[in-house]
């Protein structure tokens, strides 16, 4: 179990790197948490400092998930470790899930930023891209459609988060895709969806009241 503990700790530290805070301080000399929505994430960076820096932060936050899932687990030669009667691919799936969860937790509750991080959407995206790439592509499609139609990043994020486990369920149960590690991945994806919705609870409240901020697309003014 020491291997699992080491993977969890390292993945958490990788996820804890406060990308949005570092970028905002280096570029603008501000703490992004003191501006906009107060969130240390890419969406707030877009809102305060522009889409170029915001997209950069989102990509870096997503990279943290990929590094934890693929990099940290590789460092510990997970092929030599078993959780019990499962097969080789099931053990890999479990280890990657654990690493991803730890990285997402690190982003949301960063040890380097007084446990005040972002909402975890980008890091979740990176985690999922490493272990459920098809479902992530479908979720991204939903995100961009929602963003284009309604111009709410938060709404797009929520819908995408709900789409990913739904897509995996449909692929496995309806189209019989026989996804490796499905019995572990689906509960994991459902849990992440709940987490994303939970971390967006204030956004949901603002959406219901019509007070959520829209993003400007293609330089157009949004209400």
Order of alpha helices (4+ residues) and beta strands (2+ residues): alpha-alpha-alpha-alpha-alpha-alpha-alpha-alpha-alpha-alpha
